[in-house]
Amino acid sequence: MTFHIIGIANKTPDFTTEQQQNILDTLIFSGGKRHYELVKDHLPKDHQWIAIQSPMCQVFEAYEKAAVPIIVFASGNPLFYGFSNTLKNKYPDAEIITTPYFSSIQLLANAMRLNSNQLQTVSVHGRTWEALDAILIQQKECIGVLTDSEKKPATIAKRLLEYGYDNYDIIVGEDIEGEQEKFQKLSLLEASTMKFHSLNCVILKKTAHRQIDFGISDTDFKGLPGRPKMITKMPIRLMTLHYLDILNVDIVWDIGFCTGSVSVEAKLKNGDLDIIAFEKRPECEAIMIENQKRFGAPGIQIVMGDFFEQDLTQFAKPEAIFIGGHGGRLEELFLKITPILQYETCIVINAVKESSVQAFKAGCNKIGYTIVEESTFSLDDYNPITMLKAIKVKV
């Protein structure tokens, strides 16, 4: 299979002499509806057009039936969150020849005379918020965002405000190089109530640094009403993150998250971390959400209900598990998680009672895990806490 992918602007293309000849020598073309309107007058009369639209399986089926090279027209730079990468993933052995144009983010940065050395770009176009959440937590100076019809500039502005990132301005480029081209630099509050042209992208420009302590004070978290001490204390929390090795794993489960303090601190230390947090007390859901917004830690997956009644196969398998609560059923919990454990998955607990320490060790023994780290800490007038970490040791 051979694909010639030509990146075009949001206007009638000015093809090179070589591109014009290549187009005249080709029979099958592909692209979106908007691309067709821009290039149709340049195509040979007997051309065939394969529209890029859902479902994509039908598009790929049409490609696979073609016995000749295909020219694909794509927006901007097809190598930048674009269709060239899609085809490379789908057909790794295909010959893919790409002629890129400027990306919309480049055009926006150039129009606003921004220092592109600082620019880092993510895409929420047909994607989750995950990449934007991660880069926001890092508080990068200049963040380009490729949008879509749902995750549009107003929605993005609202999300930043919701999680306390009001230390950014938003620059919106609309219909870039089109007839309704427009550029605006706005406050997040202004953008959050505005409507924009459907073709847009944004750049977030940091105006000040949001200070968040490396270890958040216990009293700053919203806690359980009437139970202010029901929280993993800050020094223990930071040591827990060390035991979980959160800088070197991708997926963490927080079982019995309570106030969400461990999950929030973990997310702030590693914005790319996927955290799945479980809790059965209904009141804890609002507390977790409040703490996420208070400290700017979006993207934590909250699962409410009795952990022992959950179908764990529906969740991404963890590389690290923190047991924050077990309802006195610790050994049973080990049997519950056994089917989803990967070879490298570690399990960490902070135990106050000696019975919990012994139950943890007994549970490890049942599933072939070995205690690799064990420490006991005393903080102020609180009861001593024993922290344990277990892994499956290679034989």
PyMOL commands that set and color helices and strands:
alter all, ss='L'
color gray80, all
select helices_A, chain A and resi 17-24+33-42+56-65+83-90+104-111+116-118+130-137+153-162+188-191+218-220+234-244+261-269+283-295+307-309+312-314+330-340+354-367
alter helices_A, ss='H'
color red, helices_A
select strands_A, chain A and resi 2-8+28-31+48-51+70-75+95-99+119-123+142-146+168-174+182-187+200-206+251-255+274-279+301-304+320-323+346-351+370-377+385-391
alter strands_A, ss='S'
color yellow, strands_A
deselect
rebuild
show_as cartoon
